[in-house]
Amino acid sequence: MKITNIKNIDKFFETVDKCKGRVELVTGEGDRLNLKSKLSQYVSLANIFSSGDIPALEIVASEKEDIERLMAFMING
């Protein structure tokens, strides 16, 4: 799924932390970073989120309820 226009990075990672299964960020090169890992979150922040605004991310979630949780984040912020 694509997630766009993330304004609140902290709330995004709080939402990811609440997910039960794996949540992965797919990089432009096709690599997958486990966003539930704090190390991966810091790497992501340093490389991708440095502008302070995230235009679009490709996210893969392994559990249906996690997909719903992430969709709710996109809709409600």
Secondary structure by P-SEA (a helix, b strand, c coil): ccccccccaaaaaaaaaacccbbbbbcccccccccccaaaaaaaaacccccccccbbbbbbccaaaaaaaaaaaacc
